[in-house]
Amino acid sequence: MHDPLHLVSKFPQAALLPNPTPVERLDRLSDKLGIDLWMKRDDLTGLSFGGNKTRQLEFYIGAALAQKPTPF
């Protein structure tokens, strides 16, 4: 079995969340649809509102920092 996170590891990312969240294979839905379907469990970040917005910001901020911005 391959690591599904290898696809996103090539993008710059800023660490905003304290812990990585698990990626789980959706066995029954994968079988029903005939595909290999995985889900990132950002609902387990510990934040009361979930982590999907924060996770997205990690990539936006990572991309901005990778451009080596200069101060005004």
C-alpha positions in Angstrom: 0.0 0.0 0.0 1.4 3.5 -0.9 1.3 6.6 1.3 -1.6 8.8 0.0 0.1 11.9 1.5 3.0 11.7 -1.0 0.9 13.8 -3.4 0.7 16.8 -1.1 4.2 16.6 0.4 5.7 18.4 -2.7 3.8 21.6 -1.9 5.2 24.2 0.6 3.3 24.1 3.9 3.4 26.2 7.1 2.7 24.3 10.3 -0.3 25.9 12.0 -1.9 22.8 13.5 -0.1 21.1 16.4 -0.6 17.5 15.4 -1.0 15.7 12.1 -4.4 14.2 11.6 -4.9 10.6 10.3 -5.8 9.6 6.8 -8.3 6.8 6.7 -9.3 4.5 3.9 -13.1 4.4 3.4 -13.3 0.6 2.9 -17.0 0.2 2.2 -17.4 3.2 0.0 -14.2 2.3 -1.9 -15.6 -1.2 -2.5 -19.0 0.2 -3.6 -17.5 2.7 -6.0 -14.7 0.5 -7.2 -12.0 3.1 -6.3 -9.4 3.5 -3.6 -11.0 6.3 -1.6 -9.2 8.0 1.4 -10.3 10.8 3.7 -8.2 13.2 5.8 -9.6 13.4 9.3 -9.3 17.1 9.9 -12.2 16.9 12.3 -9.7 15.4 14.7 -7.4 18.5 14.9 -8.7 19.4 18.4 -10.1 22.7 17.2 -13.8 23.1 18.0 -14.7 24.1 14.5 -12.6 21.6 12.6 -9.4 22.0 10.8 -10.2 22.2 7.1 -9.9 26.0 6.9 -6.7 26.0 9.0 -5.2 23.2 6.9 -5.9 25.2 3.7 -4.2 28.2 5.3 -1.1 26.1 5.9 -0.7 25.7 2.1 -1.5 29.3 1.3 1.0 30.6 3.9 3.5 28.0 2.9 3.3 29.1 -0.8 3.6 32.8 0.2 6.7 32.1 2.3 8.2 30.0 -0.4 8.2 33.1 -2.6 10.6 34.8 -0.1 8.5 38.0 0.3 10.3 41.2 1.1 9.0 43.6 3.8 7.4 46.9 2.7 
